[in-house]
Every structure is written in C-alpha cells, then in structure tokens.
Amino acid sequence: MSPVTAGTHPYSPGAKAEPYSQTEIVRRASNFFGVAAQTLAGVIEKAFKDNGLPTGYIAGTEIAGAVVVGLRYGKGELYMKHRAPERVFWQGPSAGFDFGGNGSRVFTLCYNLQDEEQIYRRFPGVEGSIYFVAGFGLNYQRADAVTLAPIRTGVGARAGASLGYLDYSRTRHISPL
C-alpha cells in the first residue's frame, strides 16, 4: 500500500499536495480499523463536509489517560500521495473535566498539509469523549491553515471534555510539554 509507485508523478518541493477522495479514505480507514466501510462512512462524511478533501492521513496508535489533567502519547505513519510514508510521534497534555484511560487506533485526516514539515508542531484542540469498552470519535485540531481530524476507536473507560494540544514530532518524547 505504498503511496509511491512506479509510473506516478514524483513529488517536487513546492508542488501542491494531491488530495484523497472520500472513497479512497473510506477504503483505507476501513482496512486500517478492520471494520466494514459503512461503520466509518458517517464519521468520514462529516469530516469531508466540514473540511473538504484531505491531502494526507496518519494511521497509528495511542494511549491516553486523565484525572482532570491528562496525557496522550501516540505514534504512526504519515501518508501523502506520491511521497514515502513518514514516521510521526505525538504527545500532549490536556486539562478539563476528564477521567479514565483508553488505548486507541487513530486515523487522522490532514487538511491543507502541503508538505510533511507542516505536521511537526503543536496543534491545539478541544476533545469530548465517552469510551466504555469501544466506540468511534472525531475531533478537530487546528494550527494556521492546517486542520487535523483524528478519528479514534479505542478500548478502555473514559469520559469527559478537555482542552489541550498535541505536539507532533519526528522522535518520541517522554515529556508532553
């Protein structure tokens, strides 16, 4: 499933990133989560309606927990058309009315991401979640013109709402700050 294949147009710096269609994203997310396309179609349709066509996506896993103050750590691969996948790590704090813990598979749609370098920064966001055994969730994180839309499905017990940020980096960090 490599996005760089023989016969495709090679990436050139400064070139505008090619977007993914809704059909491509539904198929890739369904394969990643191991569920029927219909299960995810509504969540993905909402993200497309709100933001348009994504120029990339991150497929990965994360763990998170909170007792008023929370922490989240994750890792995955960033995919953009005609470019090699790139390893990405994320970590961040949160604060709010939030309790519990969860482990999740995360499929993050990346909007207006023209270059891989734009992912390596802090993305603030608001999250509300209720996990009890399993479920899907969608929220948005924005920094400048780039919007990230993580779609999560996880196991655990967690409920609440919080403010925080995720710091995306090339290497794993213990400190979420």
MARDREN-783701 format. One line per field, with one value per atom (N, C-alpha, C): atom name; chain; x, y, z. Coordinates in nm, 3 decimals, decimal comma. Example, Ala and Ser with C-alpha at 12.3 -4.5 7.8 and 13.67 -1.06 7.14 Angstrom:
BEGIN
atomo = [N	CA	C	N	CA	C] $
cadena = [A	A	A	A	A	A] $
xx = [1,319	1,230	1,320	1,285	1,367	1,290] $
yy = [-0,569	-0,450	-0,330	-0,225	-0,106	0,003] $
zz = [0,780	0,780	0,780	0,708	0,714	0,787] $
% end
This chain:
BEGIN
atomo = [N	CA	C	N	CA	C	N	CA	C	N	CA	C	N	CA	C	N	CA	C	N	CA	C	N	CA	C	N	CA	C	N	CA	C	N	CA	C	N	CA	C	N	CA	C	N	CA	C	N	CA	C	N	CA	C	N	CA	C	N	CA	C	N	CA	C	N	CA	C	N	CA	C	N	CA	C	N	CA	C	N	CA	C	N	CA	C	N	CA	C	N	CA	C	N	CA	C	N	CA	C	N	CA	C	N	CA	C	N	CA	C	N	CA	C	N	CA	C	N	CA	C	N	CA	C	N	CA	C	N	CA	C	N	CA	C	N	CA	C	N	CA	C	N	CA	C	N	CA	C	N	CA	C	N	CA	C	N	CA	C	N	CA	C	N	CA	C	N	CA	C	N	CA	C	N	CA	C	N	CA	C	N	CA	C	N	CA	C	N	CA	C	N	CA	C	N	CA	C	N	CA	C	N	CA	C	N	CA	C	N	CA	C	N	CA	C	N	CA	C	N	CA	C	N	CA	C	N	CA	C	N	CA	C	N	CA	C	N	CA	C	N	CA	C	N	CA	C	N	CA	C	N	CA	C	N	CA	C	N	CA	C	N	CA	C	N	CA	C	N	CA	C	N	CA	C	N	CA	C	N	CA	C	N	CA	C	N	CA	C	N	CA	C	N	CA	C	N	CA	C	N	CA	C	N	CA	C	N	CA	C	N	CA	C	N	CA	C	N	CA	C	N	CA	C	N	CA	C	N	CA	C	N	CA	C	N	CA	C	N	CA	C	N	CA	C	N	CA	C	N	CA	C	N	CA	C	N	CA	C	N	CA	C	N	CA	C	N	CA	C	N	CA	C	N	CA	C	N	CA	C	N	CA	C	N	CA	C	N	CA	C	N	CA	C	N	CA	C	N	CA	C	N	CA	C	N	CA	C	N	CA	C	N	CA	C	N	CA	C	N	CA	C	N	CA	C	N	CA	C	N	CA	C	N	CA	C	N	CA	C	N	CA	C	N	CA	C	N	CA	C	N	CA	C	N	CA	C	N	CA	C	N	CA	C	N	CA	C	N	CA	C	N	CA	C	N	CA	C	N	CA	C	N	CA	C	N	CA	C	N	CA	C	N	CA	C	N	CA	C	N	CA	C	N	CA	C	N	CA	C	N	CA	C	N	CA	C	N	CA	C	N	CA	C	N	CA	C	N	CA	C	N	CA	C	N	CA	C	N	CA	C	N	CA	C	N	CA	C	N	CA	C	N	CA	C	N	CA	C	N	CA	C	N	CA	C	N	CA	C	N	CA	C	N	CA	C	N	CA	C	N	CA	C	N	CA	C	N	CA	C	N	CA	C	N	CA	C	N	CA	C	N	CA	C	N	CA	C	N	CA	C	N	CA	C	N	CA	C] $
cadena = [A	A	A	A	A	A	A	A	A	A	A	A	A	A	A	A	A	A	A	A	A	A	A	A	A	A	A	A	A	A	A	A	A	A	A	A	A	A	A	A	A	A	A	A	A	A	A	A	A	A	A	A	A	A	A	A	A	A	A	A	A	A	A	A	A	A	A	A	A	A	A	A	A	A	A	A	A	A	A	A	A	A	A	A	A	A	A	A	A	A	A	A	A	A	A	A	A	A	A	A	A	A	A	A	A	A	A	A	A	A	A	A	A	A	A	A	A	A	A	A	A	A	A	A	A	A	A	A	A	A	A	A	A	A	A	A	A	A	A	A	A	A	A	A	A	A	A	A	A	A	A	A	A	A	A	A	A	A	A	A	A	A	A	A	A	A	A	A	A	A	A	A	A	A	A	A	A	A	A	A	A	A	A	A	A	A	A	A	A	A	A	A	A	A	A	A	A	A	A	A	A	A	A	A	A	A	A	A	A	A	A	A	A	A	A	A	A	A	A	A	A	A	A	A	A	A	A	A	A	A	A	A	A	A	A	A	A	A	A	A	A	A	A	A	A	A	A	A	A	A	A	A	A	A	A	A	A	A	A	A	A	A	A	A	A	A	A	A	A	A	A	A	A	A	A	A	A	A	A	A	A	A	A	A	A	A	A	A	A	A	A	A	A	A	A	A	A	A	A	A	A	A	A	A	A	A	A	A	A	A	A	A	A	A	A	A	A	A	A	A	A	A	A	A	A	A	A	A	A	A	A	A	A	A	A	A	A	A	A	A	A	A	A	A	A	A	A	A	A	A	A	A	A	A	A	A	A	A	A	A	A	A	A	A	A	A	A	A	A	A	A	A	A	A	A	A	A	A	A	A	A	A	A	A	A	A	A	A	A	A	A	A	A	A	A	A	A	A	A	A	A	A	A	A	A	A	A	A	A	A	A	A	A	A	A	A	A	A	A	A	A	A	A	A	A	A	A	A	A	A	A	A	A	A	A	A	A	A	A	A	A	A	A	A	A	A	A	A	A	A	A	A	A	A	A	A	A	A	A	A	A	A	A	A	A	A	A	A	A	A	A	A	A	A	A	A	A	A	A	A	A	A	A	A	A	A	A	A	A	A	A	A	A	A	A	A	A	A	A	A	A	A	A	A	A	A	A	A	A	A	A	A	A	A	A	A	A	A	A	A	A	A	A	A	A	A	A	A	A	A	A] $
xx = [0,083	0,000	0,088	0,201	0,290	0,234	0,236	0,185	0,280	0,404	0,499	0,512	0,462	0,466	0,523	0,568	0,623	0,515	0,557	0,465	0,387	0,404	0,335	0,422	0,361	0,436	0,519	0,649	0,731	0,700	0,718	0,698	0,810	0,775	0,877	0,849	0,953	0,933	0,858	0,766	0,687	0,560	0,550	0,430	0,315	0,195	0,076	0,044	0,013	-0,017	-0,147	-0,150	-0,269	-0,363	-0,492	-0,586	-0,633	-0,689	-0,751	-0,901	-0,964	-1,109	-1,173	-1,302	-1,374	-1,373	-1,385	-1,383	-1,248	-1,138	-1,005	-0,989	-1,034	-1,020	-1,107	-1,230	-1,318	-1,253	-1,200	-1,137	-1,014	-0,927	-0,805	-0,836	-0,932	-0,970	-1,036	-1,120	-1,185	-1,082	-0,984	-0,875	-0,795	-0,764	-0,685	-0,757	-0,884	-0,960	-1,011	-1,015	-1,065	-1,216	-1,287	-1,434	-1,494	-1,623	-1,695	-1,697	-1,694	-1,692	-1,811	-1,929	-2,049	-2,032	-1,953	-1,932	-1,864	-1,772	-1,696	-1,749	-1,833	-1,875	-1,934	-2,016	-2,078	-1,977	-1,879	-1,776	-1,691	-1,650	-1,567	-1,646	-1,771	-1,856	-1,864	-1,877	-1,881	-1,751	-1,637	-1,507	-1,494	-1,537	-1,530	-1,624	-1,743	-1,839	-1,783	-1,718	-1,664	-1,537	-1,454	-1,319	-1,280	-1,356	-1,319	-1,233	-1,143	-1,058	-0,926	-0,889	-0,761	-0,645	-0,530	-0,409	-0,317	-0,357	-0,279	-0,356	-0,299	-0,357	-0,248	-0,274	-0,183	-0,258	-0,197	-0,253	-0,162	-0,219	-0,135	-0,213	-0,143	-0,200	-0,160	-0,241	-0,207	-0,264	-0,208	-0,261	-0,284	-0,386	-0,419	-0,486	-0,470	-0,536	-0,550	-0,647	-0,670	-0,743	-0,706	-0,783	-0,774	-0,865	-0,869	-0,757	-0,632	-0,519	-0,486	-0,465	-0,441	-0,315	-0,276	-0,161	-0,201	-0,143	-0,170	-0,038	-0,011	0,109	0,069	0,127	0,096	0,209	0,192	0,288	0,215	0,263	0,201	0,283	0,222	0,284	0,199	0,265	0,200	0,207	0,091	0,083	0,034	0,107	0,067	0,091	0,006	0,019	0,156	0,213	0,339	0,458	0,448	0,557	0,572	0,692	0,717	0,651	0,598	0,541	0,648	0,604	0,697	0,649	0,740	0,708	0,681	0,572	0,531	0,498	0,540	0,505	0,426	0,339	0,268	0,251	0,248	0,230	0,173	0,097	0,041	-0,037	-0,047	-0,127	-0,268	-0,355	-0,491	-0,538	-0,638	-0,697	-0,846	-0,923	-1,067	-1,139	-1,266	-1,346	-1,332	-1,228	-1,191	-1,133	-1,188	-1,145	-1,136	-1,035	-1,024	-0,903	-0,903	-0,792	-0,841	-0,765	-0,801	-0,678	-0,688	-0,592	-0,669	-0,613	-0,688	-0,607	-0,678	-0,625	-0,672	-0,584	-0,614	-0,587	-0,685	-0,673	-0,700	-0,594	-0,605	-0,604	-0,712	-0,718	-0,645	-0,560	-0,480	-0,527	-0,575	-0,628	-0,533	-0,509	-0,422	-0,277	-0,238	-0,100	-0,029	0,051	0,116	0,254	0,314	0,448	0,454	0,528	0,540	0,588	0,671	0,726	0,618	0,503	0,396	0,333	0,356	0,296	0,373	0,501	0,587	0,572	0,467	0,435	0,325	0,282	0,171	0,039	-0,059	-0,195	-0,290	-0,345	-0,441	-0,575	-0,651	-0,783	-0,867	-0,994	-1,090	-1,140	-1,151	-1,197	-1,304	-1,405	-1,507	-1,516	-1,517	-1,521	-1,593	-1,653	-1,708	-1,666	-1,580	-1,539	-1,584	-1,652	-1,676	-1,668	-1,557	-1,521	-1,479	-1,566	-1,526	-1,617	-1,571	-1,651	-1,565	-1,629	-1,557	-1,574	-1,472	-1,480	-1,406	-1,448	-1,387	-1,376	-1,261	-1,246	-1,151	-1,136	-1,050	-0,942	-0,825	-0,712	-0,666	-0,640	-0,601	-0,479	-0,391	-0,277	-0,253	-0,259	-0,251	-0,353	-0,312	-0,406	-0,428	-0,355	-0,362	-0,464	-0,553	-0,651	-0,628	-0,627	-0,618	-0,751	-0,796	-0,922	-0,898	-0,853	-0,832	-0,964	-0,970	-1,083	-1,027	-1,086	-1,034	-1,136	-1,086	-1,166	-1,078	-1,134	-1,050	-1,122	-1,042	-1,094	-1,049	-1,132	-1,100	-1,224	-1,205	-1,315	-1,273	-1,338	-1,302	-1,423	-1,438	-1,549	-1,506	-1,551	-1,525	-1,498	-1,456	-1,419	-1,295	-1,207	-1,083	-1,029	-0,942	-0,864	-0,721	-0,652	-0,512	-0,450	-0,337	-0,272	-0,196	-0,167	-0,078	0,041	0,160	0,284	0,333	0,334	0,377	0,526	0,600	0,745	0,800	0,927	0,994	1,040	1,058	1,106	1,009	1,014	0,930	0,984	0,894	0,931	0,854	0,918	0,852	0,770	0,829	0,758	0,655	0,530	0,429	0,435	0,522	0,528	0,622] $
yy = [-0,118	0,000	0,125	0,118	0,231	0,340	0,467	0,574	0,612	0,564	0,593	0,467	0,471	0,355	0,393	0,293	0,316	0,379	0,476	0,539	0,656	0,687	0,802	0,925	1,040	1,164	1,181	1,201	1,218	1,351	1,356	1,477	1,575	1,698	1,802	1,909	1,955	2,056	2,175	2,228	2,342	2,305	2,179	2,134	2,122	2,152	2,140	1,992	1,956	1,817	1,773	1,651	1,597	1,541	1,577	1,530	1,387	1,328	1,196	1,213	1,123	1,126	1,061	1,084	1,024	0,872	0,819	0,674	0,615	0,683	0,635	0,632	0,739	0,748	0,644	0,626	0,525	0,387	0,354	0,224	0,206	0,307	0,296	0,292	0,374	0,373	0,241	0,187	0,058	-0,053	-0,053	-0,152	-0,135	-0,010	0,017	-0,027	0,009	-0,025	-0,169	-0,231	-0,368	-0,376	-0,276	-0,273	-0,251	-0,275	-0,251	-0,102	-0,071	0,068	0,147	0,082	0,150	0,200	0,129	0,166	0,303	0,331	0,456	0,565	0,530	0,623	0,752	0,745	0,864	0,957	0,901	0,982	1,051	0,977	1,033	1,135	1,108	1,202	1,336	1,333	1,456	1,535	1,467	1,535	1,596	1,525	1,577	1,697	1,689	1,800	1,926	1,908	2,021	2,079	1,994	2,038	2,018	1,943	1,918	1,794	1,797	1,682	1,689	1,581	1,581	1,559	1,615	1,597	1,491	1,435	1,329	1,266	1,160	1,099	1,030	1,016	0,946	0,825	0,708	0,585	0,542	0,530	0,495	0,449	0,445	0,402	0,503	0,505	0,593	0,540	0,590	0,563	0,699	0,704	0,829	0,801	0,894	0,883	1,019	1,031	1,159	1,143	1,227	1,254	1,406	1,476	1,621	1,665	1,633	1,659	1,529	1,537	1,415	1,420	1,303	1,288	1,196	1,219	1,136	1,115	0,991	0,956	0,869	0,895	0,813	0,806	0,713	0,700	0,646	0,683	0,637	0,673	0,655	0,687	0,792	0,897	0,999	0,956	0,954	0,918	1,039	1,070	1,170	1,109	1,142	1,083	1,115	1,014	1,024	1,058	1,029	1,054	0,932	0,908	0,795	0,820	0,715	0,734	0,786	0,866	0,924	0,894	0,846	0,814	0,942	0,942	1,058	1,012	1,091	1,068	1,190	1,170	1,283	1,260	1,370	1,368	1,501	1,500	1,626	1,615	1,729	1,737	1,786	1,767	1,822	1,853	1,938	1,970	1,994	1,946	1,965	1,864	1,848	1,750	1,619	1,543	1,425	1,320	1,198	1,092	0,959	0,879	0,744	0,726	0,617	0,586	0,505	0,512	0,436	0,411	0,308	0,278	0,285	0,351	0,375	0,347	0,311	0,318	0,453	0,524	0,660	0,674	0,727	0,756	0,906	0,985	1,130	1,184	1,250	1,315	1,449	1,479	1,602	1,692	1,811	1,905	2,021	2,056	2,167	2,144	2,020	1,985	1,971	2,069	2,069	2,005	2,000	1,945	1,874	1,765	1,687	1,772	1,872	1,955	2,029	2,055	2,129	2,051	1,920	1,840	1,855	1,890	1,893	2,023	2,028	2,145	2,109	2,206	2,186	2,219	2,133	2,154	2,156	2,274	2,281	2,222	2,179	2,125	2,109	2,086	2,056	1,916	1,835	1,698	1,664	1,598	1,542	1,394	1,308	1,166	1,087	0,979	0,879	0,744	0,676	0,541	0,450	0,349	0,242	0,115	0,051	-0,066	-0,024	0,032	0,069	0,176	0,247	0,347	0,425	0,507	0,595	0,738	0,820	0,961	1,044	1,169	1,262	1,397	1,461	1,599	1,669	1,801	1,879	1,949	1,959	2,034	2,126	2,254	2,349	2,429	2,452	2,541	2,607	2,739	2,816	2,761	2,726	2,680	2,528	2,456	2,309	2,264	2,174	2,114	1,964	1,909	1,765	1,716	1,601	1,543	1,398	1,377	1,241	1,166	1,047	0,955	0,845	0,827	0,730	0,621	0,502	0,395	0,330	0,307	0,258	0,169	0,117	0,038	0,102	0,091	0,149	0,208	0,286	0,356	0,500	0,589	0,730	0,815	0,927	1,018	1,159	1,256	1,394	1,482	1,604	1,703	1,775	1,811	1,875	1,966	2,057	2,143	2,096	2,102	2,063	2,083	2,022	2,025	1,895	1,865	1,755	1,813	1,772	1,815	1,699	1,718	1,615	1,631	1,518	1,524	1,403	1,411	1,300	1,191	1,230	1,135	1,131	1,022	1,004	1,091	1,158	1,237	1,187	1,180	1,142	1,259	1,378	1,496	1,541	1,561	1,608	1,758	1,829	1,976	2,021] $
zz = [0,000	0,000	0,000	-0,064	-0,070	-0,159	-0,113	-0,194	-0,308	-0,305	-0,410	-0,495	-0,618	-0,705	-0,840	-0,913	-1,046	-1,133	-1,213	-1,306	-1,248	-1,120	-1,063	-1,078	-1,059	-1,068	-0,942	-0,954	-0,835	-0,768	-0,640	-0,562	-0,592	-0,609	-0,623	-0,518	-0,449	-0,345	-0,400	-0,322	-0,362	-0,438	-0,480	-0,552	-0,454	-0,501	-0,418	-0,395	-0,271	-0,238	-0,305	-0,356	-0,421	-0,315	-0,320	-0,217	-0,242	-0,136	-0,142	-0,159	-0,233	-0,247	-0,124	-0,107	0,005	-0,006	-0,127	-0,148	-0,106	-0,143	-0,104	0,047	0,113	0,259	0,328	0,285	0,346	0,333	0,216	0,195	0,285	0,290	0,371	0,521	0,566	0,707	0,744	0,657	0,683	0,695	0,606	0,613	0,741	0,778	0,898	1,024	1,037	1,156	1,154	1,036	1,025	1,043	0,992	1,003	0,865	0,855	0,730	0,698	0,570	0,526	0,580	0,590	0,638	0,781	0,862	1,001	1,012	0,922	0,926	0,836	0,741	0,637	0,693	0,796	0,853	0,917	0,989	1,054	0,948	0,847	0,741	0,659	0,634	0,561	0,635	0,767	0,847	0,831	0,839	0,825	0,686	0,582	0,446	0,429	0,488	0,478	0,545	0,660	0,735	0,674	0,610	0,572	0,426	0,349	0,210	0,195	0,098	0,067	0,145	0,214	0,287	0,192	0,226	0,147	0,206	0,319	0,382	0,495	0,550	0,669	0,749	0,879	0,969	1,022	1,012	1,068	1,182	1,304	1,417	1,538	1,651	1,778	1,886	1,994	2,105	2,235	2,343	2,477	2,544	2,629	2,696	2,828	2,919	3,048	3,112	3,200	3,265	3,397	3,492	3,613	3,625	3,562	3,544	3,449	3,480	3,391	3,321	3,190	3,114	3,030	2,982	2,892	2,779	2,661	2,544	2,470	2,432	2,356	2,238	2,120	2,004	1,905	1,810	1,701	1,580	1,461	1,339	1,217	1,102	0,973	0,903	0,852	0,772	0,626	0,559	0,418	0,338	0,232	0,134	-0,003	-0,099	-0,233	-0,294	-0,357	-0,431	-0,341	-0,213	-0,119	-0,030	0,015	0,105	0,240	0,305	0,439	0,535	0,631	0,727	0,869	0,955	1,094	1,171	1,250	1,328	1,470	1,567	1,707	1,755	1,853	1,912	2,061	2,132	2,276	2,317	2,427	2,471	2,599	2,668	2,790	2,761	2,856	2,848	2,990	2,999	3,129	3,108	3,203	3,194	3,281	3,255	3,326	3,251	3,281	3,203	3,297	3,291	3,381	3,306	3,336	3,280	3,192	3,119	3,030	2,911	2,803	2,684	2,596	2,517	2,412	2,282	2,182	2,059	1,934	1,828	1,693	1,642	1,573	1,530	1,381	1,310	1,167	1,153	1,135	1,134	0,993	0,954	0,824	0,834	0,737	0,737	0,623	0,657	0,559	0,539	0,412	0,373	0,416	0,432	0,462	0,327	0,291	0,160	0,164	0,280	0,297	0,431	0,437	0,561	0,678	0,650	0,757	0,836	0,774	0,841	0,956	0,963	1,070	1,202	1,194	1,312	1,389	1,470	1,551	1,650	1,728	1,822	1,755	1,779	1,729	1,848	1,882	1,992	1,951	2,051	2,022	2,147	2,124	2,230	2,203	2,308	2,288	2,390	2,343	2,429	2,394	2,494	2,462	2,568	2,523	2,613	2,557	2,629	2,593	2,705	2,672	2,766	2,684	2,687	2,609	2,468	2,383	2,248	2,191	2,086	2,018	1,921	1,833	1,741	1,786	1,766	1,799	1,696	1,678	1,584	1,651	1,640	1,684	1,589	1,604	1,514	1,593	1,529	1,583	1,471	1,504	1,400	1,442	1,345	1,362	1,227	1,224	1,100	1,001	0,881	0,778	0,780	0,863	0,866	0,971	0,929	1,019	1,023	1,144	1,163	1,220	1,170	1,215	1,258	1,383	1,431	1,448	1,391	1,411	1,499	1,617	1,713	1,742	1,757	1,814	1,919	2,035	2,142	2,239	2,327	2,436	2,566	2,666	2,795	2,856	2,959	3,025	3,043	2,973	2,979	2,945	3,015	2,986	3,024	2,946	2,980	2,861	2,892	2,790	2,839	2,746	2,786	2,676	2,717	2,629	2,635	2,523	2,524	2,388	2,369	2,239	2,220	2,095	2,063	1,989	2,030	1,969	1,881	1,750	1,656	1,632	1,635	1,624	1,549	1,512	1,444	1,541	1,667	1,768	1,886	1,958	2,076	2,190	2,262	2,379	2,500	2,612	2,738	2,790	2,788	2,837	2,734	2,775	2,681	2,657	2,726	2,714	2,605] $
% end
